[in-house]
Amino acid sequence: MTVLRRAIDSAAAQLAEAGIDSARFDAEELAAHLTGTDRGRLSLVDSIDDEFLPQYRDVVAARSRRVPLQHLIGTASFGPVLLHVGPGVFIPRPETESLFAWASAQPLATRPLIVDVCTGSGALAVALARHRPSARVIGIDDSEAALEYARRNIEGTEVELVRADVTTPNLLPELDARVDLLVANPPYVPDSVVLEPEVAQHDPPHAVFGGPDGMTVITAVVNLAGRWLGGGGLFAIEHDDTTSARTVELVESTGLFDDVRARQDLTGRPRFVTARRRGSGG
């Protein structure tokens, strides 16, 4: 254990010097990944093999170059699920777990139809399917690279995946007025924003940036929600922390929704808007 602890201490110092705030956590996660254990059980590792130290040095060096931790270990936690992720798909963030918590707490029909647009790795779709096993859940994305990960992540579930661009006019009319819950974590960062290296260099720009003001895809999704949701259907959409008021105004301007509310993420930042489709529920 002494050799392993020294290696972790050295790695944490190296990562901290590289400007990584979660240096100790990341150093331990990488060590746990390579030893085949959980981070909380590292103290129980009796010995390490000869391959560990050179492999560990390599992954720590990669993390120092700001390669995302999730790319190096191949997974990301989101709510109740562990997702396969890697180059080509947006890494789900803790901020979106607040949207998931809201969605999972809502009363729905016995067998609701739930749609997750801009599903990416399938994070919201898979987590909601786990929470509501009787639901029909559809995940929609236009990126084949992202859907490759989503297909792995939906294994063992009944989640359906559709490759489609949510900005396409008259998309999937068969869903009109039939959806009970629509959730979305679309690309919403304004094009001019400078992001940390893990995002700027490794998340697909198509899944991050939402036009000059960050509202391009949000606008399309709000229009879809107005068309797809049945009366009383619920809507939740994530947005940039600078565009909460604009998102509320956009949803209200349709005249199709009641109970439009700005909501905060776990850090207290404005992060998503929820609403209810006008009309009687079914």
C-alpha positions, 0 to 999 in steps of 0.5 A: 500500500505504501507504493500505491499511496506514494504514487497517488500522492505524487499524481495528486500533486502533478494534477494540482500543478496542472490546474485541476481542482479535483486533483486528489479525487482524480488521482484516486479515481485513476488508481482505482480504475487501474487496480480494478477497485472502487476509490473508497476501497483503495486502502484495501489493495494489498499489492500492485503488479509491475504494469501498474506504475507505468500505466498510472504515469501514462494516464496521470500525464494524460489527465495533466494535459486536461484529457477528461477523467471520464475519457480515461476511465471510460465511464461517467456517473449520472444519477442512478446510472453509470454511462459509457462515454468517450471521444465524440459524446458530451460528458453528462454533468452534475448540473443536469442531475437537478433536472433529472431529480425534478423530472423523476419527482413528477406525477405521471400516467401509469405508462407515460411517454417520455422523450429526451431530446439531444440525448447524447450518451442517453443520460436522461433517457436511461436514468428516467427509464431506470426510475420509471420502468413502465414508461416508454422512453425515446432518446433523440440525437443527430450525432451517430458518434453519440448514439453509438455510446447511447446504444451501449448505455441502453442495453438492458432497458426498453429505451428507444433511440431515434437519429434526428435533428431537433431543428428539422421542421415538422419532426416526428409528427406521430408524437404530436400531443402524445408526450407526457414528459419532454426533457432536454439538455441541448447545446446552449453555450453561446458561441463566444464563450471560452471554456475550460480545456476539458470541454473546449478540446474534448466535448464535441462542439456540436453538443456544446455551442448553441449559436451566438446567444446560446438559444438556437437549439433551445428555441427549436426544442421549445417549439417541439414541446408545444407540439409534442406534449399533450394537455398537462404534459411536462417540460424541462429544458437546461440552459446556460446560466446567463440565459434563464430569463430569456428561456422563461420568456421564450417558453411564456411567449408561445402562449402554450404553457402554464407554471413556467419556472426558472430552477437552479442546479445543485450549486444554486445557479439558474440552470433549467426551466420547467413548464406544463402544457396547457389543456386537460391532462390525459 
